Amino acid sequence: MRGRAGGRLSVAVVGDPDGWHVARLVAALEARGHRGTAVRWTDLAAEIRGGGPGGERFLPTAIADADLVVVRGMPGGGLEEVIFRMDLLGRLEACGTPVVNSPRSLEAAIDKYLSLARMVAAGLPAPRTVVVQDASAAEAAWSSFGGDCIAKPLFGSRGRGIVRIDCPQAVADALAGSPPAGVAYLQEFVPHDGWDVRVLLVGDESFSIRRIAAPGEWRTNISLGGRPEPFAAPADWVDLARAAAGTLGTEVAGVDLLPARDGRVLVLEVNAVPGWRGLEAATGVNVADRVVHHLESR
């Protein structure tokens, strides 16, 4: 992809300007001669006037002038804010500005139910999951799992809000949070050996690490104390990760795979705004630079 000034790209990175990943991407863009500008979610705006082409204008200027927009972080806020921000990205794309990852893939990936349903429909292996909306249905689902399962927020990342439910009171506690959970996303607890695999996909490239859970912890998330280490994922595991990311249409994705003790290799989720700090620490790969390479080739 060529920018308006020859080979120089003007790229808007939407996210927290003070965030580590945003800073790394902007620095990598500038190191390769491009212009990178961080844009806060709350700064996004649009103006619509008249009719026909040219009747829609996007703000701030960094967005309006961008050759390409990179999303780094998911929008917080209430329902109206989130819908508007994703709609604006969709309109940007419809008006000819590429967005990485695309709004449609972001919307699918952030929703654990929708993304898992698409993966299973494509024939990919995933843990048995039940999604319900009231306490009695949650208790029945918990019983169907043999009295031991995992509860996850429908929207969430970095292991936040994930709990193991192994008693009736834990079912009630999972639904009685603050604010109360209106939807219970329950998943089988899969016995494993204390580690899983993150496969990071950047266009045609792939990088992988093994995440080892902290002592006494079954969750492997690095944000929860998991330890990353280099890992050469087997080719069929990488193919599985690519197939999972492909069901959502992501170009840059972190796919979590869990090798179960019973021999299964399961897809846990696809993160369309993946973190890579642990992967860089374990492998030495400059991921932001590889992302910029992908944007150039795109």
ABEGO torsion letter per residue (X at the ends): XBBABEABBBBBBBEBAABAAAAAAAAAAAAAGBBBBBBBAAABBBBBBEBEBGABBBOBAAAAABABBBBBEBBBEBAAAAAAAAAAAAAAAAAGBBBOBBAAAAAAAABAAAAAAAAAAAGBBBBBBBBBABAAAAAAAAAAAGGBBBBBBABEBGGBGBBBBABAAAAAAAAABOBBBABBBBBBBBBBAGBBBBBBBBEABBBBBBBBBBBGBABABAAAGBBBBBBBBBAAAAAAAAAAAAAAGBABBBBBBBBBAAGBBBBABBBABBBAAAAAAAAGBBAAAAAAAAAAAX
